[in-house]
Amino acid sequence: MYLAEEDVRPYLSYERLIPAIREALVDYSAGRVEQPLRQILRVVPEGGDAGAPPGWFAVMPAIHGPWLGVKTVTFFPTNAGTGVPTHLATVTLMRRETGEPVAVMDGRLITEMRTAAVSAVALEALAPKGARTLGILGAGVQAEAHVEALRTVWPAFREAGAVRIWARNGEKARELSGRMGAEAVGIEEAAGSDVVVTVTAATKPVLRGAWLKDESLVIAVGAVGAHLRELDDLVMEGTLIAESRQGAENESGDVILSGAQVFAELGEVLVDRSNAIPGRRKVFKSLGMAIEDLTAARLVWEGRAGTKG
């Protein structure tokens, strides 16, 4: 069975997805998920060279509970503005008992929503007490998804003036702000929020630690790649929490190039809330994992089938 995006959408909501992602992250950190690092191939135009516009193709498998899943995903930034999404993906869901494929799903919406859902889980666990302002750096698909997902778990961000959006393209920032009931602001004002989310296509740091509050949470979502960065070294001096130590240490330029050490995985923090996290500022590095795609695909399948498990 092939499920196009319009077939997937009715069975995904943040109200269902966020708790499922929370449980999956706990299981990952507890060793109940089998998941290797994603395999990534760089793509250049046929007959092209290393200087050609970059794109990449990745394969992300995972095993969890009664399910197997694998996502294939491409990222071609030059698609922006062409009508073709920059990210395209397909998720295949299979039964663990037999290896039988039960569905192939369009993965664009799954990728969008599970990424924002992970950030919502991190917000609940790590946000400074009484946080009232949210700064978003970026104005693309993930920026909009994050405003929606974070408002789902943090009611204060629904208040007027609570969400501040900055993007290199000021027109896009203003358009998104108008649609989401937010304010388009300068980068330093956005960075001065209680919670700051970076969802940019930057390859070099755009967020400076000097702009941040002492007690703030940074949720870094962009810059997936060992040589790419969104955050400067001063930002990375905050206590670092990751989805996966292995992923952060191998796939995050923000972590690798700054020399930052992962204090804990988010799943570990979720299990033991009694252990205080040191330091005043916290940084959560999100890279995306196959278990998150598998979890979302399982929810879609169960929703269509009217079953669980």
Helices and strands as residue ranges (DSSP letters): E 2-3, H 5-8, G 9-11, H 14-29, E 33-34, E 39-43, E 55-64, E 67-75, G 77-79, E 87-95, E 101-106, H 108-126, E 134-137, H 141-153, G 155-158, E 163-166, H 170-180, E 183-184, H 187-191, E 195-198, G 209-211, E 217-220, G 235-237, E 239-242, H 245-251, H 253-258, E 262-265, H 266-271, E 282-285, H 290-305
